[in-house]
């Protein structure tokens, strides 16, 4: 398993790879490390009265981004 | 183990994903490095959230 070159994979490909290889914990670690390098905005916090609406909007945004990217 | 704040967020995110939007949840775990709760979901594995120990959703 350690022969796999995670660095050569795109972000999405690495995500697909770790989902298909759940026993490969190094792949998941590599994915999380890649994710930490990306800037992630705070969507909401637990005490936000608008929590549910912001989560709903974020889910729809992520689904729309996937559609826009023309993913397979 | 997740914090109480993380569990509260997890419930509400799970409710929205599964009950309101009919999206499957594929993976829930703690990132051992940051202690953030990680959620991967969606028909196409395209939805992700992280919840910090004090309840910030990223």
Backbone of each chain as nested JSON, in Angstrom:
{
  "chains": [
    {"id": "A", "residues": [
      {"number": 1, "name": "UNK", "atoms": {"N": [0.812, -1.204, 0.0], "CA": [0.0, 0.0, 0.0], "C": [0.85, 1.26, 0.0]}},
      {"number": 2, "name": "UNK", "atoms": {"N": [2.005, 1.206, 0.657], "CA": [2.792, 2.419, 0.795], "C": [3.457, 2.834, -0.529]}},
      {"number": 3, "name": "UNK", "atoms": {"N": [3.332, 1.977, -1.565], "CA": [3.915, 2.319, -2.862], "C": [3.055, 3.327, -3.624]}},
      {"number": 4, "name": "UNK", "atoms": {"N": [1.829, 3.506, -3.162], "CA": [0.929, 4.413, -3.87], "C": [1.411, 5.85, -3.693]}},
      {"number": 5, "name": "UNK", "atoms": {"N": [1.453, 6.59, -4.803], "CA": [1.928, 7.968, -4.757], "C": [0.738, 8.913, -4.576]}},
      {"number": 6, "name": "UNK", "atoms": {"N": [0.416, 9.195, -3.314], "CA": [-0.751, 10.039, -3.029], "C": [-0.556, 11.448, -3.585]}},
      {"number": 7, "name": "UNK", "atoms": {"N": [0.692, 11.909, -3.549], "CA": [0.965, 13.282, -3.978], "C": [0.638, 13.495, -5.448]}},
      {"number": 8, "name": "UNK", "atoms": {"N": [0.685, 12.417, -6.226], "CA": [0.429, 12.537, -7.668], "C": [-1.065, 12.614, -7.964]}},
      {"number": 9, "name": "UNK", "atoms": {"N": [-1.889, 12.289, -6.97], "CA": [-3.335, 12.271, -7.215], "C": [-3.926, 13.658, -7.008]}},
      {"number": 10, "name": "UNK", "atoms": {"N": [-4.994, 13.951, -7.735], "CA": [-5.725, 15.182, -7.471], "C": [-6.464, 15.016, -6.14]}},
      {"number": 11, "name": "UNK", "atoms": {"N": [-6.954, 16.149, -5.636], "CA": [-7.697, 16.142, -4.37], "C": [-8.89, 15.179, -4.456]}},
      {"number": 12, "name": "UNK", "atoms": {"N": [-9.639, 15.279, -5.543], "CA": [-10.827, 14.422, -5.708], "C": [-10.439, 12.955, -5.903]}},
      {"number": 13, "name": "UNK", "atoms": {"N": [-9.353, 12.728, -6.63], "CA": [-8.934, 11.345, -6.884], "C": [-8.475, 10.69, -5.584]}},
      {"number": 14, "name": "UNK", "atoms": {"N": [-7.774, 11.469, -4.766], "CA": [-7.315, 10.928, -3.486], "C": [-8.505, 10.61, -2.579]}},
      {"number": 15, "name": "UNK", "atoms": {"N": [-9.525, 11.434, -2.641], "CA": [-10.737, 11.194, -1.856], "C": [-11.419, 9.905, -2.319]}},
      {"number": 16, "name": "UNK", "atoms": {"N": [-11.515, 9.741, -3.631], "CA": [-12.112, 8.517, -4.165], "C": [-11.279, 7.3, -3.777]}},
      {"number": 17, "name": "UNK", "atoms": {"N": [-9.957, 7.489, -3.78], "CA": [-9.057, 6.366, -3.474], "C": [-9.233, 5.916, -2.02]}},
      {"number": 18, "name": "UNK", "atoms": {"N": [-9.263, 6.866, -1.082], "CA": [-9.353, 6.412, 0.317], "C": [-10.719, 5.813, 0.63]}},
      {"number": 19, "name": "UNK", "atoms": {"N": [-11.746, 6.268, -0.087], "CA": [-13.069, 5.656, 0.116], "C": [-13.087, 4.218, -0.391]}},
      {"number": 20, "name": "UNK", "atoms": {"N": [-12.351, 3.969, -1.453], "CA": [-12.319, 2.625, -2.032], "C": [-11.329, 1.722, -1.306]}},
      {"number": 21, "name": "UNK", "atoms": {"N": [-10.416, 2.322, -0.524], "CA": [-9.392, 1.538, 0.19], "C": [-9.407, 1.916, 1.665]}},
      {"number": 22, "name": "UNK", "atoms": {"N": [-10.472, 1.515, 2.335], "CA": [-10.641, 1.927, 3.729], "C": [-9.553, 1.365, 4.644]}},
      {"number": 23, "name": "UNK", "atoms": {"N": [-8.885, 0.292, 4.217], "CA": [-7.829, -0.28, 5.051], "C": [-6.521, 0.495, 4.913]}},
      {"number": 24, "name": "UNK", "atoms": {"N": [-6.466, 1.415, 3.971], "CA": [-5.242, 2.178, 3.742], "C": [-5.322, 3.49, 4.528]}},
      {"number": 25, "name": "UNK", "atoms": {"N": [-4.959, 3.42, 5.805], "CA": [-5.104, 4.616, 6.645], "C": [-4.147, 5.723, 6.212]}},
      {"number": 26, "name": "UNK", "atoms": {"N": [-3.038, 5.349, 5.571], "CA": [-2.086, 6.366, 5.098], "C": [-2.735, 7.24, 4.023]}},
      {"number": 27, "name": "UNK", "atoms": {"N": [-3.613, 6.645, 3.223], "CA": [-4.28, 7.416, 2.175], "C": [-5.196, 8.457, 2.809]}},
      {"number": 28, "name": "UNK", "atoms": {"N": [-5.896, 8.055, 3.844], "CA": [-6.797, 8.993, 4.518], "C": [-6.002, 10.093, 5.215]}},
      {"number": 29, "name": "UNK", "atoms": {"N": [-4.889, 9.711, 5.836], "CA": [-4.017, 10.713, 6.462], "C": [-3.508, 11.712, 5.429]}},
      {"number": 30, "name": "UNK", "atoms": {"N": [-3.12, 11.196, 4.271], "CA": [-2.609, 12.066, 3.202], "C": [-3.704, 13.019, 2.739]}},
      {"number": 31, "name": "UNK", "atoms": {"N": [-4.929, 12.5, 2.689], "CA": [-6.047, 13.336, 2.271], "C": [-6.309, 14.453, 3.284]}},
      {"number": 32, "name": "UNK", "atoms": {"N": [-6.32, 14.094, 4.557], "CA": [-6.567, 15.106, 5.595], "C": [-5.469, 16.161, 5.593]}},
      {"number": 33, "name": "UNK", "atoms": {"N": [-4.235, 15.718, 5.353], "CA": [-3.121, 16.668, 5.298], "C": [-3.328, 17.636, 4.137]}},
      {"number": 34, "name": "UNK", "atoms": {"N": [-3.779, 17.095, 3.004], "CA": [-4.042, 17.926, 1.831], "C": [-5.161, 18.92, 2.152]}},
      {"number": 35, "name": "UNK", "atoms": {"N": [-6.148, 18.446, 2.848], "CA": [-7.289, 19.299, 3.2], "C": [-6.865, 20.422, 4.153]}},
      {"number": 36, "name": "UNK", "atoms": {"N": [-5.965, 20.104, 5.073], "CA": [-5.511, 21.127, 6.025], "C": [-4.769, 22.256, 5.321]}},
      {"number": 37, "name": "UNK", "atoms": {"N": [-4.142, 21.929, 4.188], "CA": [-3.392, 22.953, 3.453], "C": [-4.306, 23.952, 2.766]}},
      {"number": 38, "name": "UNK", "atoms": {"N": [-5.549, 23.534, 2.52], "CA": [-6.485, 24.429, 1.858], "C": [-7.084, 25.386, 2.881]}},
      {"number": 39, "name": "UNK", "atoms": {"N": [-7.412, 26.595, 2.434], "CA": [-8.022, 27.519, 3.385], "C": [-9.496, 27.146, 3.536]}},
      {"number": 40, "name": "UNK", "atoms": {"N": [-9.91, 26.991, 4.734], "CA": [-11.309, 26.626, 4.989], "C": [-11.955, 27.729, 5.806]}},
      {"number": 41, "name": "UNK", "atoms": {"N": [-13.06, 28.221, 5.321], "CA": [-13.737, 29.294, 6.035], "C": [-14.646, 28.702, 7.1]}},
      {"number": 42, "name": "UNK", "atoms": {"N": [-14.914, 29.49, 8.135], "CA": [-15.863, 29.07, 9.165], "C": [-17.265, 29.304, 8.623]}},
      {"number": 43, "name": "UNK", "atoms": {"N": [-18.036, 28.251, 8.493], "CA": [-19.39, 28.346, 7.948], "C": [-20.344, 28.859, 9.02]}},
      {"number": 44, "name": "UNK", "atoms": {"N": [-20.211, 28.303, 10.205], "CA": [-21.064, 28.713, 11.318], "C": [-20.465, 28.143, 12.611]}},
      {"number": 45, "name": "UNK", "atoms": {"N": [-21.089, 28.484, 13.73], "CA": [-20.657, 27.923, 15.013], "C": [-21.883, 27.413, 15.761]}},
      {"number": 46, "name": "UNK", "atoms": {"N": [-21.64, 26.566, 16.728], "CA": [-22.748, 25.85, 17.369], "C": [-23.794, 26.779, 17.985]}},
      {"number": 47, "name": "UNK", "atoms": {"N": [-23.385, 27.972, 18.43], "CA": [-24.343, 28.866, 19.091], "C": [-24.999, 29.868, 18.139]}},
      {"number": 48, "name": "UNK", "atoms": {"N": [-24.721, 29.729, 16.859], "CA": [-25.303, 30.634, 15.87], "C": [-26.798, 30.331, 15.707]}},
      {"number": 49, "name": "UNK", "atoms": {"N": [-27.684, 31.311, 15.921], "CA": [-29.125, 31.052, 15.759], "C": [-29.492, 30.671, 14.32]}},
      {"number": 50, "name": "UNK", "atoms": {"N": [-28.599, 31.01, 13.39], "CA": [-28.839, 30.715, 11.977], "C": [-28.128, 29.427, 11.531]}},
      {"number": 51, "name": "UNK", "atoms": {"N": [-27.732, 28.607, 12.488], "CA": [-26.903, 27.411, 12.209], "C": [-27.506, 26.546, 11.109]}},
      {"number": 52, "name": "UNK", "atoms": {"N": [-28.777, 26.174, 11.271], "CA": [-29.383, 25.208, 10.344], "C": [-29.464, 25.765, 8.917]}},
      {"number": 53, "name": "UNK", "atoms": {"N": [-29.821, 27.028, 8.809], "CA": [-29.931, 27.622, 7.473], "C": [-28.567, 27.685, 6.79]}},
      {"number": 54, "name": "UNK", "atoms": {"N": [-27.524, 28.019, 7.543], "CA": [-26.183, 28.112, 6.96], "C": [-25.66, 26.739, 6.546]}},
      {"number": 55, "name": "UNK", "atoms": {"N": [-25.96, 25.719, 7.342], "CA": [-25.535, 24.363, 6.976], "C": [-26.247, 23.927, 5.703]}},
      {"number": 56, "name": "UNK", "atoms": {"N": [-27.564, 24.184, 5.673], "CA": [-28.352, 23.823, 4.488], "C": [-27.782, 24.51, 3.244]}},
      {"number": 57, "name": "UNK", "atoms": {"N": [-27.498, 25.792, 3.361], "CA": [-26.96, 26.551, 2.229], "C": [-25.591, 26.018, 1.812]}},
      {"number": 58, "name": "UNK", "atoms": {"N": [-24.766, 25.656, 2.788], "CA": [-23.434, 25.143, 2.464], "C": [-23.505, 23.809, 1.731]}},
      {"number": 59, "name": "UNK", "atoms": {"N": [-24.426, 22.952, 2.163], "CA": [-24.583, 21.655, 1.487], "C": [-24.995, 21.889, 0.036]}},
      {"number": 60, "name": "UNK", "atoms": {"N": [-25.97, 22.781, -0.164], "CA": [-26.435, 23.036, -1.531], "C": [-25.333, 23.669, -2.374]}},
      {"number": 61, "name": "UNK", "atoms": {"N": [-24.521, 24.511, -1.752], "CA": [-23.409, 25.13, -2.487], "C": [-22.392, 24.072, -2.919]}},
      {"number": 62, "name": "UNK", "atoms": {"N": [-22.072, 23.146, -2.0], "CA": [-21.083, 22.11, -2.33], "C": [-21.614, 21.184, -3.434]}},
      {"number": 63, "name": "UNK", "atoms": {"N": [-22.918, 20.897, -3.393], "CA": [-23.498, 20.06, -4.445], "C": [-23.486, 20.802, -5.781]}},
      {"number": 64, "name": "UNK", "atoms": {"N": [-23.772, 22.097, -5.75], "CA": [-23.779, 22.883, -6.988], "C": [-22.371, 23.0, -7.561]}},
      {"number": 65, "name": "UNK", "atoms": {"N": [-21.377, 23.158, -6.678], "CA": [-19.985, 23.238, -7.149], "C": [-19.579, 21.944, -7.846]}},
      {"number": 66, "name": "UNK", "atoms": {"N": [-20.033, 20.847, -7.294], "CA": [-19.722, 19.553, -7.913], "C": [-20.348, 19.472, -9.303]}},
      {"number": 67, "name": "UNK", "atoms": {"N": [-21.6, 19.91, -9.404], "CA": [-22.278, 19.882, -10.703], "C": [-21.556, 20.779, -11.706]}},
      {"number": 68, "name": "UNK", "atoms": {"N": [-21.167, 21.978, -11.224], "CA": [-20.485, 22.925, -12.109], "C": [-19.156, 22.402, -12.601]}},
      {"number": 69, "name": "UNK", "atoms": {"N": [-18.468, 21.651, -11.738], "CA": [-17.137, 21.152, -12.119], "C": [-17.254, 20.061, -13.177]}},
      {"number": 70, "name": "UNK", "atoms": {"N": [-18.491, 19.708, -13.514], "CA": [-18.697, 18.707, -14.559], "C": [-18.142, 17.346, -14.206]}},
      {"number": 71, "name": "UNK", "atoms": {"N": [-18.206, 17.048, -12.917], "CA": [-17.624, 15.793, -12.453], "C": [-18.386, 14.599, -13.029]}},
      {"number": 72, "name": "UNK", "atoms": {"N": [-17.682, 13.52, -13.11], "CA": [-18.257, 12.311, -13.727], "C": [-19.301, 11.694, -12.838]}}
    ]},
    {"id": "B", "residues": [
      {"number": 1, "name": "UNK", "atoms": {"N": [-12.475, 10.757, 21.372], "CA": [-13.927, 10.971, 21.427], "C": [-14.282, 12.413, 21.075]}},
      {"number": 2, "name": "UNK", "atoms": {"N": [-15.392, 12.612, 20.368], "CA": [-15.826, 13.97, 20.057], "C": [-16.279, 14.722, 21.311]}},
      {"number": 3, "name": "UNK", "atoms": {"N": [-16.237, 16.038, 21.24], "CA": [-16.737, 16.859, 22.345], "C": [-18.261, 16.976, 22.235]}},
      {"number": 4, "name": "UNK", "atoms": {"N": [-18.875, 17.492, 23.286], "CA": [-20.332, 17.701, 23.274], "C": [-20.712, 18.678, 22.154]}},
      {"number": 5, "name": "UNK", "atoms": {"N": [-19.897, 19.707, 21.964], "CA": [-20.169, 20.682, 20.898], "C": [-20.123, 19.996, 19.533]}},
      {"number": 6, "name": "UNK", "atoms": {"N": [-19.14, 19.126, 19.337], "CA": [-19.027, 18.417, 18.06], "C": [-20.227, 17.494, 17.831]}},
      {"number": 7, "name": "UNK", "atoms": {"N": [-20.666, 16.822, 18.882], "CA": [-21.811, 15.915, 18.745], "C": [-23.087, 16.686, 18.41]}},
      {"number": 8, "name": "UNK", "atoms": {"N": [-23.25, 17.848, 19.03], "CA": [-24.429, 18.669, 18.729], "C": [-24.447, 19.094, 17.269]}},
      {"number": 9, "name": "UNK", "atoms": {"N": [-23.282, 19.528, 16.782], "CA": [-23.187, 19.934, 15.378], "C": [-23.406, 18.731, 14.469]}},
      {"number": 10, "name": "UNK", "atoms": {"N": [-22.847, 17.598, 14.85], "CA": [-22.972, 16.391, 14.024], "C": [-24.436, 16.013, 13.851]}},
      {"number": 11, "name": "UNK", "atoms": {"N": [-25.21, 16.094, 14.941], "CA": [-26.624, 15.744, 14.832], "C": [-27.338, 16.666, 13.853]}},
      {"number": 12, "name": "UNK", "atoms": {"N": [-27.086, 17.962, 13.993], "CA": [-27.83, 18.915, 13.163], "C": [-27.406, 18.837, 11.704]}},
      {"number": 13, "name": "UNK", "atoms": {"N": [-26.115, 18.605, 11.459], "CA": [-25.645, 18.445, 10.081], "C": [-26.21, 17.146, 9.494]}},
      {"number": 14, "name": "UNK", "atoms": {"N": [-26.217, 16.084, 10.292], "CA": [-26.736, 14.793, 9.825], "C": [-28.218, 14.894, 9.49]}},
      {"number": 15, "name": "UNK", "atoms": {"N": [-28.948, 15.613, 10.325], "CA": [-30.38, 15.794, 10.1], "C": [-30.615, 16.498, 8.765]}},
      {"number": 16, "name": "UNK", "atoms": {"N": [-29.866, 17.575, 8.551], "CA": [-30.031, 18.346, 7.318], "C": [-29.664, 17.49, 6.103]}},
      {"number": 17, "name": "UNK", "atoms": {"N": [-28.552, 16.769, 6.207], "CA": [-28.101, 15.936, 5.083], "C": [-29.118, 14.846, 4.74]}},
      {"number": 18, "name": "UNK", "atoms": {"N": [-29.538, 14.111, 5.762], "CA": [-30.305, 12.892, 5.492], "C": [-31.81, 13.125, 5.439]}},
      {"number": 19, "name": "UNK", "atoms": {"N": [-32.311, 13.983, 6.314], "CA": [-33.767, 14.157, 6.396], "C": [-34.276, 15.208, 5.415]}},
      {"number": 20, "name": "UNK", "atoms": {"N": [-33.533, 16.319, 5.302], "CA": [-33.995, 17.395, 4.429], "C": [-33.532, 17.218, 2.988]}},
      {"number": 21, "name": "UNK", "atoms": {"N": [-32.304, 16.721, 2.826], "CA": [-31.732, 16.697, 1.468], "C": [-31.471, 15.282, 0.934]}},
      {"number": 22, "name": "UNK", "atoms": {"N": [-31.818, 14.26, 1.685], "CA": [-31.708, 12.863, 1.225], "C": [-30.301, 12.487, 0.754]}},
      {"number": 23, "name": "UNK", "atoms": {"N": [-29.296, 12.994, 1.448], "CA": [-27.916, 12.68, 1.071], "C": [-27.314, 11.654, 2.033]}},
      {"number": 24, "name": "UNK", "atoms": {"N": [-26.61, 10.669, 1.513], "CA": [-25.99, 9.675, 2.389], "C": [-24.746, 10.231, 3.084]}},
      {"number": 25, "name": "UNK", "atoms": {"N": [-24.481, 9.723, 4.281], "CA": [-23.246, 10.059, 4.99], "C": [-22.278, 8.892, 4.819]}},
      {"number": 26, "name": "UNK", "atoms": {"N": [-21.089, 9.187, 4.342], "CA": [-20.132, 8.133, 3.988], "C": [-19.1, 7.872, 5.069]}},
      {"number": 27, "name": "UNK", "atoms": {"N": [-18.726, 8.921, 5.775], "CA": [-17.662, 8.746, 6.758], "C": [-17.756, 9.815, 7.841]}},
      {"number": 28, "name": "UNK", "atoms": {"N": [-17.615, 9.395, 9.083], "CA": [-17.525, 10.318, 10.217], "C": [-16.35, 9.851, 11.061]}},
      {"number": 29, "name": "UNK", "atoms": {"N": [-15.394, 10.725, 11.315], "CA": [-14.28, 10.339, 12.185], "C": [-13.586, 11.58, 12.731]}},
      {"number": 30, "name": "UNK", "atoms": {"N": [-12.676, 11.341, 13.653], "CA": [-11.892, 12.437, 14.231], "C": [-10.523, 12.467, 13.55]}},
      {"number": 31, "name": "UNK", "atoms": {"N": [-10.119, 13.642, 13.078], "CA": [-8.769, 13.829, 12.553], "C": [-7.831, 13.886, 13.77]}},
      {"number": 32, "name": "UNK", "atoms": {"N": [-7.006, 12.868, 13.917], "CA": [-6.149, 12.762, 15.094], "C": [-5.177, 13.919, 15.256]}},
      {"number": 33, "name": "UNK", "atoms": {"N": [-4.841, 14.574, 14.17], "CA": [-3.883, 15.676, 14.224], "C": [-4.52, 16.943, 14.779]}},
      {"number": 34, "name": "UNK", "atoms": {"N": [-5.738, 17.258, 14.303], "CA": [-6.38, 18.517, 14.71], "C": [-7.479, 18.309, 15.747]}},
      {"number": 35, "name": "UNK", "atoms": {"N": [-7.906, 17.061, 15.948], "CA": [-9.056, 16.72, 16.796], "C": [-10.367, 17.246, 16.218]}},
      {"number": 36, "name": "UNK", "atoms": {"N": [-10.35, 17.644, 14.946], "CA": [-11.596, 18.061, 14.308], "C": [-12.405, 16.83, 13.915]}},
      {"number": 37, "name": "UNK", "atoms": {"N": [-13.719, 16.944, 14.043], "CA": [-14.625, 15.9, 13.565], "C": [-14.777, 16.083, 12.058]}},
      {"number": 38, "name": "UNK", "atoms": {"N": [-14.537, 15.035, 11.309], "CA": [-14.601, 15.104, 9.846], "C": [-15.843, 14.359, 9.354]}},
      {"number": 39, "name": "UNK", "atoms": {"N": [-16.588, 14.971, 8.442], "CA": [-17.8, 14.364, 7.876], "C": [-17.687, 14.394, 6.356]}},
      {"number": 40, "name": "UNK", "atoms": {"N": [-17.866, 13.24, 5.746], "CA": [-17.9, 13.166, 4.283], "C": [-19.263, 12.613, 3.878]}},
      {"number": 41, "name": "UNK", "atoms": {"N": [-19.926, 13.283, 2.942], "CA": [-21.289, 12.905, 2.59], "C": [-21.58, 13.214, 1.127]}},
      {"number": 42, "name": "UNK", "atoms": {"N": [-22.78, 12.809, 0.7], "CA": [-23.25, 13.157, -0.638], "C": [-23.27, 11.979, -1.589]}},
      {"number": 43, "name": "UNK", "atoms": {"N": [-24.259, 11.999, -2.488], "CA": [-24.371, 10.941, -3.502], "C": [-23.067, 10.795, -4.269]}},
      {"number": 44, "name": "UNK", "atoms": {"N": [-22.379, 11.906, -4.463], "CA": [-21.137, 11.898, -5.251], "C": [-19.91, 12.184, -4.391]}},
      {"number": 45, "name": "UNK", "atoms": {"N": [-20.024, 11.974, -3.114], "CA": [-18.909, 12.175, -2.167], "C": [-18.408, 13.614, -2.219]}},
      {"number": 46, "name": "UNK", "atoms": {"N": [-19.32, 14.555, -2.459], "CA": [-18.879, 15.92, -2.712], "C": [-19.101, 16.877, -1.542]}},
      {"number": 47, "name": "UNK", "atoms": {"N": [-19.666, 16.384, -0.439], "CA": [-19.988, 17.274, 0.679], "C": [-19.079, 16.957, 1.853]}},
      {"number": 48, "name": "UNK", "atoms": {"N": [-18.42, 17.975, 2.377], "CA": [-17.512, 17.778, 3.502], "C": [-17.735, 18.854, 4.55]}},
      {"number": 49, "name": "UNK", "atoms": {"N": [-17.608, 18.445, 5.795], "CA": [-17.591, 19.398, 6.896], "C": [-16.522, 18.963, 7.881]}},
      {"number": 50, "name": "UNK", "atoms": {"N": [-15.993, 19.959, 8.596], "CA": [-15.165, 19.659, 9.753], "C": [-15.733, 20.465, 10.903]}},
      {"number": 51, "name": "UNK", "atoms": {"N": [-15.731, 19.879, 12.078], "CA": [-16.213, 20.575, 13.267], "C": [-15.085, 20.591, 14.29]}},
      {"number": 52, "name": "UNK", "atoms": {"N": [-14.685, 21.782, 14.695], "CA": [-13.603, 21.904, 15.678], "C": [-14.134, 21.49, 17.055]}},
      {"number": 53, "name": "UNK", "atoms": {"N": [-13.243, 21.189, 18.002], "CA": [-13.702, 20.745, 19.324], "C": [-14.63, 21.75, 20.01]}},
      {"number": 54, "name": "UNK", "atoms": {"N": [-14.507, 23.046, 19.69], "CA": [-15.409, 24.016, 20.348], "C": [-16.615, 24.386, 19.49]}},
      {"number": 55, "name": "UNK", "atoms": {"N": [-16.865, 23.624, 18.415], "CA": [-18.121, 23.777, 17.703], "C": [-18.137, 24.75, 16.541]}},
      {"number": 56, "name": "UNK", "atoms": {"N": [-16.955, 25.035, 15.975], "CA": [-16.923, 25.811, 14.729], "C": [-17.024, 24.834, 13.568]}},
      {"number": 57, "name": "UNK", "atoms": {"N": [-17.892, 25.154, 12.609], "CA": [-18.05, 24.276, 11.439], "C": [-17.27, 24.865, 10.269]}},
      {"number": 58, "name": "UNK", "atoms": {"N": [-16.375, 24.058, 9.704], "CA": [-15.544, 24.503, 8.571], "C": [-15.984, 23.786, 7.31]}}
    ]}
  ]
}
